[in-house]
Amino acid sequence: MIFKILYQDNKNEVPVRENTRTMYYQAENEREIRKALKEREINIEYIQPLNEEHLVYEKQSENFIVENL
């Protein structure tokens, strides 16, 4: 399954909507993603599983790159 992760680059700062970034991961579940990203100094705001319709929409973005765990 592909997940969309919304995050901030610095986990020590207060989240600001304008600074929210996006990455995409292929994983079995949210727990795998959190475990894989634990070492990065990012503040994960939200992890969203993408259904087929949403995935088609996200693929239209020029920033759509799926990372594997």
C-alpha positions in Angstrom: 0.0 0.0 0.0 1.2 3.5 -0.7 1.0 6.1 2.1 1.2 9.9 1.9 3.2 11.4 4.8 2.8 15.1 5.7 5.7 16.3 7.8 7.7 19.3 9.0 11.5 19.4 8.5 12.3 20.3 12.1 10.7 18.4 15.0 11.8 21.0 17.5 9.8 23.9 15.9 6.1 24.6 16.1 4.4 23.2 12.9 3.4 25.9 10.4 1.0 24.9 7.6 3.1 26.7 4.9 6.1 24.6 5.8 4.4 21.2 5.5 6.1 18.9 3.1 5.0 15.6 1.6 6.6 12.2 0.9 5.2 8.9 -0.3 6.1 5.5 1.0 5.2 2.0 0.0 4.7 -0.1 3.2 2.4 -2.7 4.7 1.2 -0.4 7.5 1.7 2.9 9.3 3.8 1.3 12.0 6.5 0.3 9.4 6.7 3.9 8.2 7.0 5.4 11.7 9.8 2.8 12.5 11.7 3.6 9.2 11.4 7.4 9.7 12.3 7.3 13.4 15.9 8.2 12.8 15.1 11.3 10.7 14.7 14.6 12.6 11.2 15.3 11.2 7.9 16.0 12.8 5.3 13.7 11.2 1.9 15.4 11.1 -0.2 12.8 9.4 0.1 9.5 7.6 -2.6 8.8 5.1 -3.2 5.5 3.2 -4.1 6.2 -0.4 -6.9 4.5 -2.2 -6.8 3.9 -5.9 -8.7 7.1 -6.9 -6.5 9.3 -4.6 -3.4 7.6 -5.9 -4.3 8.4 -9.5 -4.7 12.1 -8.5 -1.4 12.2 -6.5 0.5 10.7 -9.5 -0.3 13.8 -11.5 2.0 15.8 -9.1 5.5 16.5 -10.3 6.8 15.7 -6.8 5.3 12.2 -6.7 8.1 9.8 -5.9 7.4 6.6 -4.0 10.1 5.5 -1.6 10.2 1.8 -0.4 11.1 0.7 3.1 
